[in-house]
Amino acid sequence: MIVRLLIWIIMLIGGGALGIWLDLRWFPTLFSNLLFHLVTLAAGILLLRLVMRASRNTGRALARMGRKGDIPRMETDTLVTTGVYACMRHPMHFGLLFFPWSVALILGSPTFIFIISPLEMIFMLALIKFVEEPEAIRKFGAAYQEYQKKVPMFNFRPECWLQILKED
């Protein structure tokens, strides 16, 4: 868990710093444009609010339904396949995928917005596919493999998005 948190911190701080550094060299006019910053700031704040809401809602649902025993916080011992988890296997990650992009928009860094955060999002997808999914298979075995066959990793249907964002 700590390693994953460190990866997040490195991606956000490193991506922001690299983006700004590159912007000062590649796009100094756009980076200093106040209107561009105001538009991206507003979009970034809105997106960040949606990301945080999705994370909070799906995290609460997972904690409520995925923890039956006396286990540490942030851990689960029950495979959750109902509610929003019947719509997609990783609804919390779906929301968090947009976290780097929201930070990039808030910073107003064109390089972070258009190059670095999309690369970070692809990296996060790879982590989900090649780390999270195998961990879930080891933890829940055949039940998770059946769940994989029935439910997509992510779902772009609006009703799924609404389910992620709705308050309990």
Secondary structure, DSSP 8 states (H G I E B T S, - for coil): -HHHHHHHHIIIIIHHHHHHHHHHHH-HHHHT-HHHHHHHHHHHHHHHHHHHHHHHHHHHHHHHHH--SS--TT--SS---SGGGGT-S-HHHHHHTTHHHHHHHHHT-HHIIIIIHHHHHHHHHHHIIIIIHHHHHHHHTHHHHHHHHHS-S----HHHHHHHHS--
